[in-house]
Amino acid sequence: MARISLPYACSAVAAAAALSACSSPGGAGGLRGAPDIDALTATEAAARICSGALTSEALVQAYLLRAKARPELNAFVTLDEAGALKAAREADQRRAQGGACLPLQGVPIVVKDNIQARGLPATAGTPALKNFVPTADAPVLQKLRDAGAIVLGKTNLHELAFGISGYNPAFNTGPNPGVRNAYDASKMAGGSSAGSAAALGARMAPAGLGTDTGGSLRVPCALNGCASLRPSMGRYPQAGIAPISHTRDTAGPMAVAMADVELLDRVVTGAPALLPADLKGVRLGVVPGFLANLDSDTRGAWEASLARLKAAGVTVVDVAMPQLAELNGKVGFPVALYEAYDDMVAYLARYNTGVSINQMAASIASPDVKGTYDALVIPRKLPGPGGLVDAAPIYQAAMTVHRPALVKLYADTFAGQRLDALVFPTVPRTALPATPEASSLENFGLFIQNTDPGSNAGIPGIQLPMGLGASSRMPVGLELDGPAGSDRRLIAIGLALEGVLGRLPAPR
């Protein structure tokens, strides 16, 4: 599926050598003075292109070479070399002719392959959609293109966005299946926005788009050292995106730095620019249940980070939410698994994919996803005390009783404790080995333990790195969930926290 002029399975050594040559003055490909993409942010790249210190073509070439140097990560379904270089040259030409400098002027981004990009396959990571090529961008992507962004390629994902590991055997560019972690290719990238997170962690791009139903923007960024925002429900346009649940799905920005998350969110929503929050005015709550099941690396990073936040002036208070787990359990799976059928049927028909939901289900490549579709989604069933039961009444109870109660619990907690956000480790463990077992139901529940409740309540959440594990040297993530509609305040806090915690170094 890779649209490139060189074989995508080219030698990583050769590609790395080419990248090294291109990074020196007078290097190959016309990349004189090419940027240090290990450190560069999208915000900085746009500024340099606008000032004339860097061309978009040079930047795109540098990222393409990095992408081709690491095929073992299986980060891309489609790497659009020709399209990206054409767009970069056009951006440089417009700038040379005096065109306006755009917020994302000539900056390459990556796009999760369940989000439609005109002229490129939109596979949603599943074989039945490998030949579906939409003619228009999803509105959320169109906003980024209008702001000057260039699509470098479409990134791999946990099949149909139905999982937390990113272990998808359907689309692979390396010798081993599944999207692999940027910091250790023997480990999982996390899901479902696995390819976008792996690409960002490996510095194949500075920013991109993913989607989130129960943690799919935040889990992979926690495991690959990037930042992300799950917006408040309804804040981002959802057309042109392969769905799971209209009640829970949202697109969102992912990036190597919080400043880029802020920039992408500003472009999508039209909000004014932000400055970092004054941490002396920030009040965060800690719920004990979010600290369950932590491994030693995560606990160590959490305790050190919390101490640094307190030293920077943040007020941290313990908060009780005793009904949280019970309410969340009555909302999460009932809503996602019931809505998955109708929402996917409507998507397949609306965009003229030529594929029925039964045809799609028949060709699912991932055993975990196929089992979910065959046993639960297609027959409209949910697990009950005595086996599988009709999902409809459980879904109705979730939507009319339990979800409103969950929303109220969060609202009351934020208001009653005067909180800007809840703070907790994004996931309780560092990345697991990239094997089929990473996709087990037990691991699924473990890795969405902290991300899922806020998703079901429709509130915003940000993820940012808080360090590398002391023993594993793998990324560990910190999450803040804020009141509904507080996205920009949450981002401002994230900008300030990144100033305290720092960004992770690129993987070696």
C-alpha positions as CSV (number, residue, x, y, z in Angstrom):
1,M,0.0,0.0,0.0
2,A,3.0,2.3,0.3
3,R,3.1,5.0,-2.4
4,I,6.8,5.7,-2.6
5,S,9.5,5.9,-5.2
6,L,11.9,3.5,-3.4
7,P,11.0,0.0,-2.1
8,Y,9.5,0.5,1.3
9,A,11.3,-2.5,2.6
10,C,14.6,-0.8,1.7
11,S,17.6,-1.4,3.9
12,A,17.2,0.5,7.2
13,V,20.9,1.0,7.2
14,A,20.9,2.6,3.7
15,A,18.0,4.9,4.6
16,A,19.7,5.9,7.9
17,A,22.8,6.7,6.0
18,A,20.9,8.8,3.5
19,L,19.2,10.7,6.4
20,S,22.6,11.3,7.9
21,A,23.9,12.6,4.6
22,C,20.8,14.8,4.2
23,S,21.3,16.3,7.6
24,S,24.7,17.8,6.8
25,P,25.4,20.9,4.7
26,G,25.2,20.1,1.0
27,G,23.8,16.6,1.8
28,A,21.8,14.5,-0.7
29,G,18.3,15.5,-1.8
30,G,19.0,19.2,-1.6
31,L,18.6,19.3,2.2
32,R,21.3,21.8,3.0
33,G,20.9,22.7,6.6
34,A,18.2,20.1,7.2
35,P,16.5,20.3,10.6
36,D,17.2,18.2,13.6
37,I,13.9,16.2,13.4
38,D,14.7,14.5,16.7
39,A,14.0,17.8,18.5
40,L,11.9,19.8,16.0
41,T,8.2,20.5,16.8
42,A,5.5,21.3,14.3
43,T,5.2,24.8,15.7
44,E,8.9,25.4,15.2
45,A,8.9,23.9,11.8
46,A,6.1,26.2,10.6
47,A,7.9,29.2,11.9
48,R,11.1,28.2,10.2
49,I,9.4,27.6,6.9
50,C,7.5,30.9,7.2
51,S,10.8,32.8,7.9
52,G,12.6,31.2,4.9
53,A,15.1,29.3,7.1
54,L,13.7,26.0,5.9
55,T,11.8,24.7,2.9
56,S,8.8,22.4,3.2
57,E,10.4,20.1,0.7
58,A,13.5,19.7,2.8
59,L,11.4,18.9,5.8
60,V,9.2,16.4,4.1
61,Q,12.3,14.6,2.6
62,A,13.9,14.4,6.1
63,Y,10.7,12.8,7.6
64,L,10.3,10.4,4.6
65,L,13.8,9.2,5.0
66,R,13.2,8.6,8.7
67,A,10.0,6.7,8.0
68,K,11.7,4.5,5.5
69,A,14.6,3.8,7.9
70,R,12.3,2.1,10.3
71,P,10.0,-0.3,8.4
72,E,10.1,-2.7,11.3
73,L,7.7,-0.5,13.2
74,N,4.8,-1.1,10.7
75,A,3.7,2.5,11.4
76,F,2.2,3.1,7.9
77,V,-0.4,1.5,5.8
78,T,0.3,4.1,3.0
79,L,3.4,6.3,2.9
80,D,2.6,8.9,0.2
81,E,6.0,10.0,-0.8
82,A,5.0,11.4,-4.2
83,G,1.9,13.2,-2.9
84,A,3.7,14.7,0.1
85,L,6.7,16.0,-2.0
86,K,4.3,17.5,-4.6
87,A,2.4,19.3,-1.9
88,A,5.6,20.5,-0.3
89,R,6.9,22.0,-3.5
90,E,3.6,23.7,-4.1
91,A,3.8,25.1,-0.6
92,D,7.3,26.4,-1.1
93,Q,6.2,27.9,-4.5
94,R,3.3,29.7,-2.9
95,R,5.5,31.1,-0.2
96,A,8.1,32.3,-2.7
97,Q,5.4,34.1,-4.6
98,G,4.3,36.0,-1.4
99,G,1.5,33.8,-0.3
100,A,0.2,34.1,3.2
101,C,2.0,32.2,5.9
102,L,-0.4,29.6,7.3
103,P,-0.4,28.1,10.9
104,L,0.9,24.7,9.6
105,Q,2.7,26.1,6.6
106,G,4.3,23.1,4.8
107,V,4.4,20.9,7.9
108,P,4.0,17.1,7.3
109,I,1.5,15.3,9.5
110,V,0.4,11.6,9.8
111,V,-3.2,10.5,9.8
112,K,-4.7,7.4,11.3
113,D,-6.1,5.2,8.6
114,N,-9.7,5.3,9.8
115,I,-9.8,9.0,8.9
116,Q,-10.5,9.7,5.3
117,A,-7.8,11.5,3.2
118,R,-8.7,12.2,-0.4
119,G,-7.0,10.0,-3.0
120,L,-5.5,7.6,-0.4
121,P,-6.9,4.3,0.8
122,A,-8.9,4.5,4.1
123,T,-8.5,0.9,5.3
124,A,-9.4,1.3,9.0
125,G,-6.8,-1.4,9.3
126,T,-9.0,-4.1,7.9
127,P,-8.6,-6.1,4.7
128,A,-12.1,-5.6,3.3
129,L,-11.5,-1.8,3.0
130,K,-8.0,-2.0,1.4
131,N,-9.3,-0.7,-1.9
132,F,-11.6,2.0,-0.5
133,V,-10.2,5.3,-1.7
134,P,-12.3,8.3,-0.7
135,T,-12.5,11.4,-2.9
136,A,-12.6,14.0,-0.1
137,D,-10.9,14.6,3.3
138,A,-12.7,14.1,6.5
139,P,-13.7,17.6,7.7
140,V,-11.2,17.4,10.6
141,L,-8.3,16.7,8.2
142,Q,-9.6,19.3,5.8
143,K,-9.2,22.0,8.5
144,L,-5.5,21.0,8.9
145,R,-4.9,21.0,5.2
146,D,-6.5,24.4,4.9
147,A,-4.0,25.6,7.5
148,G,-1.1,24.3,5.4
149,A,-0.5,20.8,6.7
150,I,0.8,18.1,4.3
151,V,-0.3,14.5,4.7
152,L,2.9,12.3,4.8
153,G,0.9,9.1,5.0
154,K,-1.9,7.0,6.6
155,T,-0.9,5.2,9.7
156,N,-1.6,1.7,10.9
157,L,-3.9,0.9,13.8
158,H,-5.5,-1.8,15.8
159,E,-7.9,-3.3,13.4
160,L,-11.1,-1.3,13.1
161,A,-9.8,0.7,16.2
162,F,-11.1,-2.2,18.4
163,G,-8.1,-2.7,20.7
164,I,-5.3,-1.3,22.9
165,S,-2.2,-3.2,21.6
166,G,-1.9,-2.1,17.9
167,Y,-1.1,-5.8,17.2
168,N,-2.7,-6.0,13.7
169,P,-1.5,-8.7,11.3
170,A,-3.2,-7.2,8.3
171,F,-0.8,-4.5,7.2
172,N,2.9,-4.8,7.8
173,T,6.1,-3.3,6.2
174,G,8.5,-5.1,8.5
175,P,9.3,-8.8,9.2
176,N,7.1,-9.1,12.3
177,P,3.4,-8.3,12.6
178,G,1.7,-5.5,14.5
179,V,2.6,-1.9,15.0
180,R,5.8,-1.7,17.1
181,N,7.0,0.7,19.8
182,A,9.2,3.5,18.7
183,Y,11.5,3.0,21.8
184,D,11.7,-0.8,21.5
185,A,10.4,-2.7,18.4
186,S,9.9,-5.8,20.4
187,K,7.2,-4.1,22.4
188,M,3.6,-3.1,21.4
189,A,2.9,0.5,20.3
190,G,-0.5,0.6,22.1
191,G,-3.8,1.2,20.4
192,S,-5.8,1.9,18.7
193,S,-4.0,4.9,17.2
194,A,-0.8,2.8,17.2
195,G,0.8,3.9,13.9
196,S,0.4,7.6,14.6
197,A,2.0,7.3,18.0
198,A,4.8,5.1,16.8
199,A,5.5,7.5,13.9
200,L,5.6,10.5,16.3
201,G,7.7,8.7,18.9
202,A,10.2,7.7,16.2
203,R,10.2,11.3,14.8
204,M,8.7,10.3,11.4
205,A,6.5,13.4,11.8
206,P,6.0,16.1,14.4
207,A,2.2,15.9,14.6
208,G,-0.8,14.0,13.4
209,L,-4.4,12.8,13.9
210,G,-5.8,9.8,15.8
211,T,-9.2,8.8,17.2
212,D,-10.3,7.8,20.6
213,T,-13.2,5.7,21.9
214,G,-11.9,4.5,25.2
215,G,-8.3,5.6,25.2
216,S,-7.0,5.2,21.7
217,L,-5.3,8.7,21.5
218,R,-3.9,8.5,25.0
219,V,-2.8,4.9,25.4
220,P,-0.4,4.8,22.4
221,C,1.0,8.2,23.2
222,A,1.7,7.1,26.8
223,L,3.6,4.2,25.5
224,N,5.5,6.1,22.7
225,G,6.3,9.3,24.5
226,C,4.0,11.7,22.6
227,A,1.3,14.2,23.7
228,S,-2.4,14.1,22.8
229,L,-5.8,15.5,23.5
230,R,-9.1,13.6,23.7
231,P,-11.5,16.5,23.1
232,S,-14.9,17.0,24.8
233,M,-17.5,14.9,22.9
234,G,-18.9,16.8,19.9
235,R,-16.1,19.4,19.8
236,Y,-14.4,17.9,16.6
237,P,-16.3,16.9,13.4
238,Q,-16.7,13.2,13.1
239,A,-17.8,12.8,9.4
240,G,-15.5,10.8,7.2
241,I,-14.2,8.6,10.0
242,A,-14.8,4.8,10.4
243,P,-16.8,4.6,13.6
244,I,-17.2,2.4,16.6
245,S,-19.6,4.5,18.7
246,H,-21.2,7.9,17.9
247,T,-21.6,8.4,21.7
248,R,-18.0,7.8,22.4
249,D,-15.8,8.4,19.3
250,T,-13.8,11.5,18.7
251,A,-10.8,12.5,16.5
252,G,-8.0,14.3,18.3
253,P,-4.5,15.7,17.9
254,M,-1.3,13.9,18.6
255,A,2.2,15.5,18.6
256,V,5.7,15.4,19.9
257,A,5.0,18.5,22.1
258,M,2.0,20.1,23.9
259,A,2.6,23.3,21.9
260,D,1.7,21.3,18.8
261,V,-1.4,19.8,20.4
262,E,-2.4,23.3,21.2
263,L,-1.7,24.4,17.6
264,L,-3.7,21.6,16.0
265,D,-6.6,22.1,18.4
266,R,-6.6,25.8,17.6
267,V,-6.7,25.1,13.9
268,V,-9.6,22.6,14.1
269,T,-11.7,24.7,16.5
270,G,-10.8,28.3,15.6
271,A,-9.9,29.0,19.2
272,P,-7.5,31.9,20.1
273,A,-3.9,31.0,21.0
274,L,-3.0,30.0,24.5
275,L,-0.3,30.7,27.0
276,P,0.8,28.2,29.7
277,A,-1.4,28.2,32.8
278,D,0.0,29.6,36.1
279,L,0.5,26.4,38.0
280,K,0.1,28.2,41.4
281,G,-3.6,28.6,40.5
282,V,-4.1,24.9,39.4
283,R,-5.9,22.4,41.6
284,L,-5.8,18.7,40.7
285,G,-7.5,15.7,42.2
286,V,-6.2,12.2,42.7
287,V,-8.6,9.3,42.9
288,P,-7.1,6.2,44.6
289,G,-8.7,3.8,42.1
290,F,-6.6,5.2,39.3
291,L,-3.4,4.1,41.1
292,A,-4.3,0.4,41.1
293,N,-2.2,-2.2,39.2
294,L,0.8,0.1,38.6
295,D,4.1,-1.5,37.8
296,S,7.2,-0.3,39.5
297,D,8.3,2.0,36.6
298,T,5.0,3.7,36.4
299,R,4.6,4.1,40.1
300,G,8.1,5.6,40.4
301,A,7.5,8.0,37.5
302,W,4.2,9.0,39.0
303,E,5.5,9.7,42.5
304,A,8.4,11.7,41.1
305,S,6.2,13.7,38.8
306,L,3.6,14.4,41.5
307,A,6.4,15.8,43.7
308,R,7.6,18.0,40.9
309,L,4.1,19.4,40.3
310,K,3.6,20.2,44.0
311,A,7.0,21.9,44.1
312,A,5.9,24.0,41.1
313,G,2.9,25.2,43.0
314,V,0.2,22.8,41.9
315,T,-2.4,22.0,44.6
316,V,-3.1,18.3,44.8
317,V,-6.0,16.9,46.8
318,D,-7.3,13.3,47.3
319,V,-10.7,12.8,45.9
320,A,-13.2,9.9,46.5
321,M,-15.3,8.7,43.5
322,P,-16.7,5.4,45.0
323,Q,-19.3,4.8,42.3
324,L,-16.9,5.4,39.4
325,A,-15.9,1.8,38.5
326,E,-19.5,0.5,38.8
327,L,-21.0,3.2,36.6
328,N,-18.3,3.0,34.0
329,G,-18.8,-0.8,33.7
330,K,-22.5,-0.3,33.0
331,V,-21.7,2.2,30.2
332,G,-18.5,1.3,28.4
333,F,-18.9,-2.0,26.6
334,P,-22.8,-1.8,26.3
335,V,-22.6,1.5,24.5
336,A,-19.6,0.7,22.2
337,L,-20.6,-2.8,21.3
338,Y,-24.2,-2.0,20.6
339,E,-23.6,1.2,18.5
340,A,-20.8,-0.5,16.6
341,Y,-23.2,-2.3,14.4
342,D,-25.5,0.5,13.3
343,D,-22.8,3.0,13.0
344,M,-20.6,0.8,10.8
345,V,-23.5,-0.2,8.6
346,A,-24.3,3.5,8.1
347,Y,-20.6,4.4,7.4
348,L,-20.1,1.7,4.8
349,A,-23.3,2.7,2.9
350,R,-22.8,6.5,3.2
351,Y,-19.3,6.5,1.7
352,N,-20.0,3.9,-1.1
353,T,-17.4,1.5,0.1
354,G,-19.0,-1.4,-1.8
355,V,-18.6,-3.5,1.3
356,S,-21.3,-4.8,3.7
357,I,-20.7,-5.3,7.4
358,N,-20.9,-9.0,7.0
359,Q,-18.3,-9.0,4.2
360,M,-16.1,-6.8,6.4
361,A,-16.5,-9.1,9.4
362,A,-15.7,-12.2,7.4
363,S,-12.3,-10.9,6.4
364,I,-11.1,-9.4,9.8
365,A,-7.5,-10.5,10.2
366,S,-7.1,-10.0,14.0
367,P,-8.4,-12.9,16.1
368,D,-9.4,-10.6,19.0
369,V,-11.3,-8.2,16.8
370,K,-12.9,-11.1,14.8
371,G,-14.1,-12.7,18.0
372,T,-15.7,-9.5,19.2
373,Y,-17.4,-8.9,15.9
374,D,-18.6,-12.5,15.4
375,A,-19.8,-13.1,19.0
376,L,-21.1,-9.6,20.0
377,V,-21.3,-6.9,17.3
378,I,-23.0,-8.8,14.5
379,P,-25.5,-10.7,16.6
380,R,-26.1,-7.6,18.9
381,K,-25.3,-9.5,22.1
382,L,-23.5,-8.7,25.3
383,P,-22.1,-11.0,28.0
384,G,-24.6,-11.7,30.8
385,P,-24.5,-13.8,34.0
386,G,-25.7,-16.9,32.2
387,G,-24.0,-16.3,28.8
388,L,-24.8,-14.0,25.9
389,V,-27.9,-11.9,26.1
390,D,-29.8,-9.4,24.0
391,A,-27.8,-6.1,24.0
392,A,-30.7,-3.7,23.4
393,P,-32.1,-3.4,26.9
394,I,-28.6,-3.1,28.4
395,Y,-27.8,-0.4,26.0
396,Q,-31.0,1.5,26.7
397,A,-30.3,1.4,30.5
398,A,-26.7,2.6,29.8
399,M,-27.9,5.6,27.8
400,T,-30.9,6.6,29.9
401,V,-29.7,5.8,33.5
402,H,-26.1,4.9,33.9
403,R,-24.3,7.4,31.5
404,P,-26.2,10.4,32.9
405,A,-25.3,9.3,36.4
406,L,-21.6,9.0,35.3
407,V,-21.7,12.4,33.7
408,K,-23.2,13.9,36.9
409,L,-20.6,12.1,39.1
410,Y,-17.8,13.8,37.2
411,A,-19.5,17.2,37.2
412,D,-20.3,17.1,40.9
413,T,-16.7,16.0,41.7
414,F,-15.1,18.8,39.7
415,A,-17.5,21.4,41.2
416,G,-17.5,20.1,44.7
417,Q,-13.7,19.9,45.0
418,R,-13.1,23.0,42.9
419,L,-10.9,21.0,40.5
420,D,-9.3,22.0,37.3
421,A,-8.8,18.3,36.5
422,L,-8.1,14.8,37.8
423,V,-4.5,13.6,37.4
424,F,-3.3,10.0,37.2
425,P,-1.0,7.7,35.2
426,T,-2.4,7.3,31.7
427,V,-1.9,3.5,31.7
428,P,-0.8,1.4,34.7
429,R,2.1,-0.4,32.9
430,T,4.8,0.3,30.4
431,A,4.5,-1.4,26.9
432,L,4.0,-5.2,26.8
433,P,5.8,-7.5,24.4
434,A,4.3,-7.3,20.9
435,T,2.6,-10.7,20.7
436,P,-1.0,-11.8,20.1
437,E,-1.3,-12.1,23.9
438,A,-1.0,-8.3,24.2
439,S,-4.5,-8.2,22.7
440,S,-6.1,-10.3,25.4
441,L,-9.3,-9.2,27.1
442,E,-7.4,-9.0,30.4
443,N,-4.8,-6.6,28.9
444,F,-7.5,-4.6,27.2
445,G,-9.2,-4.0,30.5
446,L,-5.9,-3.2,32.3
447,F,-4.8,-0.7,29.7
448,I,-8.1,1.2,29.6
449,Q,-8.5,1.2,33.3
450,N,-7.8,4.9,33.6
451,T,-8.7,6.2,30.2
452,D,-12.1,4.7,29.8
453,P,-14.2,6.4,32.5
454,G,-13.6,9.9,31.2
455,S,-14.3,8.7,27.6
456,N,-17.7,7.4,28.7
457,A,-18.5,10.7,30.4
458,G,-17.6,12.7,27.3
459,I,-15.0,14.9,29.1
460,P,-11.7,16.0,27.7
461,G,-8.3,14.4,28.6
462,I,-4.7,15.2,27.8
463,Q,-1.8,12.8,27.8
464,L,1.8,14.0,28.2
465,P,5.0,12.1,28.9
466,M,6.3,12.1,32.5
467,G,9.6,10.3,31.9
468,L,11.2,7.0,31.0
469,G,10.8,4.0,33.4
470,A,13.7,3.5,35.7
471,S,14.2,-0.1,34.7
472,S,12.5,-0.5,31.3
473,R,13.6,2.9,29.9
474,M,10.2,2.9,28.2
475,P,7.9,6.0,28.1
476,V,5.5,6.5,31.0
477,G,2.5,8.8,30.5
478,L,0.5,11.3,32.7
479,E,-3.1,12.1,32.1
480,L,-5.4,15.0,33.1
481,D,-9.1,14.8,32.7
482,G,-11.1,18.0,33.0
483,P,-14.7,19.2,33.1
484,A,-16.7,19.0,29.9
485,G,-15.8,21.9,27.6
486,S,-12.6,22.8,29.5
487,D,-10.4,21.7,26.7
488,R,-8.4,24.9,26.3
489,R,-7.9,25.3,30.0
490,L,-6.7,21.7,30.1
491,I,-4.2,22.3,27.2
492,A,-2.9,25.5,29.0
493,I,-2.2,23.4,32.1
494,G,-0.6,20.8,29.9
495,L,1.7,23.4,28.4
496,A,2.8,24.4,31.9
497,L,3.2,20.8,33.1
498,E,5.4,20.0,30.1
499,G,7.6,22.9,31.2
500,V,8.1,21.2,34.5
501,L,8.3,17.6,33.4
502,G,10.1,18.1,30.1
503,R,9.8,16.3,26.8
504,L,11.2,12.8,26.2
505,P,14.4,12.4,24.1
506,A,13.9,10.7,20.8
507,P,14.7,7.0,20.8
508,R,18.2,6.0,19.9
